[in-house]
Amino acid sequence: MTLSALSPVISTEAISTEREASLLASVPAGLLINGQWREASDGGTFDVHDPATGEVLATLASATSGDAVAALDAADAVQASWARTAPRVRSEILRRAFDLVTERAEDFALLMTLEMGKPLAEARGEVAYGAEFLRWFSEEAVRDYGRYLTSPEGKNKILVQHKPVGPCLLITPWNFPLAMATRKVAPAVAAGCTTVLKPAKLTPLTAQYFAQTMLDAGLPAGVLNVVSSSNASGISGPLLKDSRLRKVSFTGSTPVGKRLMADAAQNVLRTSMELGGNAPFIVFEDADLDAAVEGAMAAKMRNMGEACTAANRFLVHESVAQDFTRKFAAAMGALATGRGTEVSTQVGPLIDSGARDDVHALVSAAVDAGATAIVGGAPMEGPGYFYQPTVLADVPNDAAILGQEIFGPVAPVTTFATEDDAIRLANASEYGLASYLYSKDFNRLLRVAEQIEFGMVGFNAGVISNAAAPFGGVKQSGLGREGGTEGIAEYTTTQYIGLADPYAG
């Protein structure tokens, strides 16, 4: 099966229902095991819904535990041969995949908009971002350096090499259907690992389409296997108990990540965990407020706020809080909400009714505790799972909305008086993924960055994710890094060989 680019030219018109149907019909509906798309072993299926309407988009095969083991069988069978494949060969496959994803950008963007809800403009941005992991790791595949040196006492030689860790289970979330798949699959392929990919049941279509694109790029059968399923534990459970699996990489909630880590411990698996976030957005008194508002919009509203890096707490110096909040609320209130396929849409729906209910519960509790909704503050009527872009002022420091990941278009604003207060408030979280600082004082930025407990810091920038940078957090935001030179290291083991001194004797 070969996929073609159905609409390589970006259109400024709304997408037709015929275009949507044609694309959806081209997406593989089965499980990818050993290079073949096939039905679930028990014939089971599950539906994928459009969050803007609630209607069914597609029906996919739902993998069973037996299917998951069959996928691992396929990955294990080709692990040795794939590990021996020349780095340049792996590199060129990834580069071809980058080219194909780029050619099919409009298809990928529309699929993400349909199944996840984000506006097409944002979906196109994710295609560019997600494709870049394929290009980046195509380059890293041939630069996974070891080293050769003399031992300090001069009696031996030290040889260090990196080897593929082995078959990997990759579990991706629903909010970035393409980028989370490429961010895991690309370094695994580059390092010489085989994989079993489990996409989120809410947004599996993009991953299915991506997997076929990898096959079209020349990836051998069995290197990438895909087991979409409505039963996540039915997939992860038997694989984590199987001694042939050597690594699990997961992006999702902290509670689920903890359970996976506990299960992975039984076989002492390598783990990469990108978990929850509670990003502070700190605006100091000397900040350029217009730039800070622009950065706040980017940091908050990317993906409708459904991102682990989304600004979750706006900590603003008391001397500029009123002006910042007024400008921020005006910008949020001007956003156009609607189905992502409509040209005018800037804010799409939340992923499902439960997500919308959870967001509103946090907003309602904050208002009951004394916060004021400057703009928004309620769900939107009609079909789909839409929530008004919202700015809350005067939010008490003990409000639940400041301690939990909101995952929606809601911005709670609170104030601080001193730099030390800002640092204390920023660190008052169990999470430590992304953070954002706005100030004209570079020394202050460096000072604060050294003291706040976050894996990533944005200096006067609202979007900092990049394939060339190490993405990850500290504390209960997880462990390991994705992207950058660090990304491929997560899929390798280090082997040391001690050599007798060739000059001895």
N, C-alpha and C positions, 0 to 999 in steps of 0.2 A: 504494500500500500504506500502510495506517495501523495503527500499533501501539496497542494498548489496555493500560491498566494491569491486569494480570492479578490482582494481589493488593494493593490499595492499603492494606489494614489490616495492621499489623505483628502477626505471630502469635508466640506463645510456645511453639508446638509444632514438632516436627521437620517438615521439608518432605517432602511425599509424593513418590513417584516420578512420579505422574501430574502433579503441579504442575511438576516439573522438565521432564518431557517436553513439556508444553504450552508452557512458556516457550521451550525450545530450538527447538521447531518454528516459533515466531514470529520467530526471528532470521533476517534475510536471509542467504542462503548464497552469494550471488554477489559480483561486483565492482560498485561504484557508479561509473559513468562517465557524465557528463553527465546526471545525474538518473535514470538507469535502472540497475536491478540486472540483471547479465547474467553468463553463464558466461565462463570464461577462454577466450581465443582458441584454445587447443589442447585444451580440455576437461579440463585438469588439475585435480586436487583435492588437498587434504591434510586430515588428521584433527586434531581438537582433543581432548585427553585430560583426564580428571579426575585431578589429582595425588593425590587421596585414595584412589583405587582403581586407577588406571592404565587405566581403561576409556575407550572412545571416546565423547565427548559429541556431536560433530557433525562433518560433513564440509563443507568450504568450497571454493569455487573458488580456485585458486592462480594468481595473476596472472603473466603472462609479461612479458618486456621490451617486447613490442609492446603489451600492455595498459597498461603504465606510460606509454608514449609517448601512447597514446590518451587516458589520463587527463590528461596534460599538454596535449594538444590541446584538450580540453574546458576546462581551466582557463584556458589562454591565450586561447581564443575569447571568454570572457566577462570577462576581466580589465578591459578598458577600461570596459565598462558597469558592472561592480560597483564600480570605483573612483569612478565618477561618481554612484553611488547615494548619496542623502542620508544623512549620519551618523545621523539620527534613524531612518531606515528600518532601517539595519543594527542600531542599538541595540534596536529593538523586536523584531526577529527573535531576537536573542540573549536578550532578556527572555522571550519566549515559549518559547524552548528551555529556559531555567531553570525555568519553570513546568512544562513537560512532564517534564523529568528529575525534578523534585520529585514530580510526580504518579506517576511510574513508578519511584519509589525502590525499592520492593520487587523489581521486575523486575531493575533494574540490580544491586542488591545480590546477588540470588541468582545472576545470571549470573557476577559476579565470584567468588563463592564456589565455584561449580562449576568454572570454568576456571582459577582461580588458587589456590584453596584456603583463603583467609582466612576466619575465622569470620564469620557473618552480621552480628554486631554491629559488627565492624570494617568490613565491606563497606558497611553503612549509613552509617558515618562517612565513608567515601570518597565515597559519593554526595553527602552534604551538602557535603563539601570540594570535590569536582569541580564540582558545580552552581554553587558560589559564583564560579568563574571566569567562567561565563556571565553571572551577574548583575553582577559587578564590571566586566567589559569591556563590558557593555551600557551601563554608566554612563560608562566612559572613551571610548567611541566618539564622544560628542558633546563631549569635552573635550580633544581633541588640538590644543592651542593652538600657533599660530605667534606671530610678533611683528612689530611695525612701530615703527621708531625712527629718530631722526636720527643720522647718522654723527658721530663725535666732533669732526671738524673743521667740521661744519655745512654741508657742501657737497652732500650727497646724503641720500636716505632709504634705509633698509634694510628690505626686506620679506623675511621668512623664513616659508616654509610647509612643511608635512610632507605627503609624498605616499606612497601605498602602494608598497612595494618591488617588488611584482609577484608572479607565481606562486611558491608555496612548496612545498617537499617537507618534510613533517612525519613524523618517524620516532619512534615511541613504544616504550617498553619493556613487558615483560610484568608488572611488579610492581604497577603502579597503572593498570589498564586503562581506567578512566574519567577519572580526574583528569589523567593525562598527555595524554589526547586533548583534554580541554576546556582545559587550560592552554596548549595550542598553537593549537588551532582558534579559540578565542574571541578572542584578540588579533588574529589574522590577519583574521578576519571583521570585527572592529571597525575595523581600519585600512583595509579595502578591498582586501585581498589574496585571491586565489583559491588553492586548496590541493589537493595530492595527499597523502593520509594513508596511511602504511604502518604498520599495527599490527604488534606482535610476533606471530610465528606461534604462540607458545605460548598467547596469550590474545587472540585477535582478536574473539571474540564480542561483548564489551561495546562495542567500537568500531563494529562493524557495526550494533548496536542503536542506538548513539548517532547514527550517521550518518542512519539513518532518522528518528530523532527530530528532527534538524536539518531534514530535508526537511518533516516534519510541522509544524515551526514556521514554515515559509514560506521557507526558504533557496532561492534560485533554482538551477536545474540548472547544474552545472558549477563552482559556487563551492567545493563540497567533493566530492572524488572519493576513493574508498577502494579500495586495491589490496592486499588481504591476499594473502600469498604465502608459500610455503615457501622461496623463493629470494630472500633479502634483497638480495644484490648484483645480482641480475638486475633488480631494481627501481631501486635507487639508481644503478647504473652508467650506464645510458643517459640518465637524467634529469640527472645532474650534468654530463654532457657537452653537454647541450642548452642553447643560448644563451638560450632563452626562460625557463628557470628562473632565478630571481633570488635565492633564499634556500633554505638548508637548516637545519632545526632538528632536533637529535638529542638524545635522552636514552638513555644506555646506558653501555657500558664505555669506558674511556679508550683502549685499543688500537683499537677500532672507530672511535671518534671521531677519532682521529688519521688513520686512513685516509680517512675522509670529508672531513676538512679538507684533506688533500693533494689529493684529487680535486676538491674545491670550488675550490681555488686556480687550477685551469686556466681557469675562467670568472670568477674573482674574485667568487665568490658571497658574499653576506652569510651568516654562520654564527652559530648559537646552539648551544652545546655544554654540556649538563649531563651530566657524566661521573662517574667514580668518586669514592668518599668513603672516609675513614678517620677517623671522628669521635672525638675524645677527649672523655671524660666526666670532668671534674676535680672531685674532692671535697676541699675544703680542711678543715683541722683544726677550723674554727669552724662548719662546715656543720650544718644540722639534718639528722641522719642519716635520720630517718624520711622527711622530705621528699625527701632525696637518693635513697633507695631507691625511693620512688614515682616520682620523675622518671626514675630509671634503668630501671625497668620499662617506662615509656612510651617512652623513647628507644631501648631495646634491642628490645622485643618487638612494637612496632607492625609489622604485616605479617610476623610470625615472624622479624623481623630482616632481612627481604629488602627493605631500603630503603637508598638511598644516604645518607640522613641518619641511619641507625641508629648508635647509640653502638657503636663498634668497639673502643675501648681505654678501660678504666676506670683512671684514674690517681688513686690515693687516698693522702692524706697518711698517712705511716707510723703516726702516733699513733691513727688511727681506722680503719685498714684492716681490722683483725680484726673489729671490731664491724660495720662496713659490709658486709663480705663475708658474715658470718654471717646478717645480716638479708636481704641480697640473695638469698643462696642459698635461704633459707626461702621467700621470695616466689616465686622461680623454680620451686622444687620443688613448690609447691602448684598450679601451673597444670595444667589438664585439657587433654589432647591428643586430637584426634579430627577426624573430617570436619566441615567448617565448617557444615554444615547442621544438625548436632545442637545442641540448645539449650545443653548443658553445655560445649561446646567453647570453649576459650580460645586454643588454639594449633593451627593447621592444619598441613598437610604443606608441605614444601618443593616447589619447582616441578617437579623431575624427579629421576631417580636420579643424574644427573651432579652436580647441585647438592648433593644429600645426601652423595655420595662426597667432593666437594671440602671440605665442612664437616668431615667426619670426619677427613680427611687432616690438616687444620690442627690439630684437637684432638689427634689422636694424636701429631703432631710436637711439640706443646707439652708434652704429658705426658712424652714421651721426653726432652725437654730439661730436665725438672725441675718442671713445673707439676703441680698437684694438682686433680683434678676433685672439687670440693666437692659438687656435685650433677650428675646427668646424665653426659654424656660418650660417648654411643653412639647409633647408629641404633636405631629401634624395629622390632620384628619385625612381620610381617604385611603386608597389601597397602598400597599407597601409599608416599609418600616422607617418612616422619615421622622427626624427630630429637628426642631428649630435650632440653628446656631445660637449659642447662649453664652452670655458673659455674666458672671456673678460677682458682685462687689461686696466688701465687708464680710468676707467669709471667715468665721471663727477658726482659729488655729487647730482646734480639736474636732473640726467637722470631718465626718467620714469621707467626704469627697476629696479631702487633701491627703488621705491615707491610702486610698484605693485607686487602682488604675481605672480611669473613667471609660476609655475606649468609645468615645463619642464626641460630638462637636460642642463640647461644654468647657468653658474656661473660667475657673475660679480664681479670683484675685484677692490676695491678702498683702499686708504691708510689713515692712521692717524699718528699723531706725538706724542700725549700724552695720558695718561689714561683718562683724562677728555674729550679729543676729541673723544675717542672710545665710552665713555658713551653717549656723546651728539649725535653722529651719530647713535648709536644703538637705542636711544629713539626717533629719528626723524621719527617716524612712528605712524600712527593711530592704528596699530596692536600691540598685545603683547602676543603672544602665546609661541613659543619656542625660545630659544637663546642658543648659544654655545660659551664657552670661553676656550682658550688654553694658558696656562702659567705654569711655574714651581713654581710660587710664590703663595702659598695657601692663604696668607693674601690678596693678590691682588684679587684672585678669590672671596673671601668673600666680599671684599670691593665693587667690581664691581657688584656682584650679588645683593647686597642690594640696589644699585642705578639704575639698569636697570629695566625697566617696562615690565616684562614678567612673565607669570605664571609658566614657566618651564625654568630651566637653566641646561645645560650640562657642567660639569667640566671635561675638557680633555676627553670627550666622545661624539661621533657623533650620537649615538642612545640611547635615554633615555626612550622611551615609555615602560611601564610595567603595567600589570594588577593590581599589588599591589600598584601602585603610583597614586596620583590624577592628572588626565590629564585635562588641561584647561588653559584658558588665561584671560587677563585683557584688558581693553580698548575695541576696536571694534573687538577683537578676541572672545568675547562672555562672558558667565557667567555660573556658575555651574561647577562641576567636575565629571569626569567619571573615574572609577577605584579607588583602594584604599578603605579605610574605608569610605571615603567621598562618594563613588559612590552609595552605597545603600541608603544613607541619602537623595539623590535627589528624591527618590521614596517613601518617607515617610512623613507624617505630624506628628507634635509633639502635644500631648494632655496632658494638666496638670490637675490633679485632686487634689483639696484641701480637705484634710481630717481633721475632728475635732480631736484634741489631744485625743488619746485613754485613757490617764491617767487623763484627766480633769474630773471634776465633783465630 
